[in-house]
Amino acid sequence: MTTLLHIDASVRSAKNANPNHDSISKNIAKQFVNHLQQYNAVAEYIYRDVGMNPPSFINQSWIGAVFTPANKLTLEQKEVLAESDELINELVKADTIVISTPMYNYGMPAQLKAWFDQIVRINKTFDFDLQRGDFPLQPLLTGKRLLVITSTGEFGFEAGGIRESMSHLVPHIKTLSKYLGVQHIDEIACEYQEFNDQRHQRSLTNAYAKAEQLALRYAN
């Protein structure tokens, strides 16, 4: 049994009046979660649609509060950090994390970046010690697994692909994932959306199949 934290980042709904506007990434993630629940593998399910309900962007007040010792925080600073505290508490509880996201302008949606900015926080998800030399940041969480589900209009963003150098979505998530306590990452990618041809349909079919396969693996 796992505590599952599910983050959706698309600004589109999973279902719309026009099916062509349905979020691909959200629907693949839903397939995975539904199968995992059918296997009775989810003890607690925590859901955030940051695409529809984005976290606040960090600002100067937030940074000031983050670097203030806990015993010296003012009531106002505690209120500034309340959202971050809530999001971090959800992350800490989770054993399994699912992040579904489209690629926007070759990177992650601003809403997803806002979520990462709220939770990658000193003395909460990492600490800082110059005694470590050139690598002073150390994650404080560990033991989690992450499933990254992406949808892209083009194709070839994987390692060795024709657009590998243009991919700033999955590499960015992988870099930040260590501050989530992630030790194992799986990926599901749906490509060719803008082409809307047989390649897209094949990629979509394969993505749904992989979601079902991974759900079975995660359940065991």
C-alpha positions, 0 to 999 in steps of 0.5 A: 500500500502506498501514499500517492501524491498526484500532480496534474499540470495541464491547463486543460481539463481532462474532459471538455465539450470538444474532445480535441481539447481534452488533456492527454497528460491528465487522462494518461495519469488518470488511467494509471491511478485508476488501475493502481486503485483497482489493485487496492494499492493506494492507502491514501490519495493526495491530488493537486491540479496545479494547472487549474489551481496554481500555487502562488509564485514565490516573492521577496517576502517568501524568501525573507521568511524562508531564511528566518529562523523558525523561532523568530518567524512573525505571524505574517511570515508564517502566513506567507509560508503556510501554502509551502508548508501544506505542499511540503507536508503532502510531499513528505507523506507520499511514497509514490509521486505522479507528475503529469504535464504537457510541454509548453515552449519546450519546458514545464508549465509555469504552474508546475514550476511554481509548485517546485519553487514552493517545495524545494525549500531550505531546511525542509526538503534540503539543507546547505553546508559549505563543509561539503565543498562545491556541492553544499546542497543535500536532500533531506527526503529519500525513498520515493519513486516518481512517475513522470507523464508527458505529452508533447506536440512534436517528437524526438525529445528522448536521449538520442532523439532529434530534439534532445537538445530542445527538451527542457521538461523531463531533464528539469524535472529529473534534476529537481526530483532529488529534492523530492526524495526520489530514488527511482523514476519511470516515464511515460511519453505521448508525442506527435500531438500537433501532427495528429496522425497515425504516429500520434495515435500509436504513441497514445495507445502505447502510453495508455498501455504503459500506464496500465503496466506500470500500475501493476508493477507499482502494486506489487 
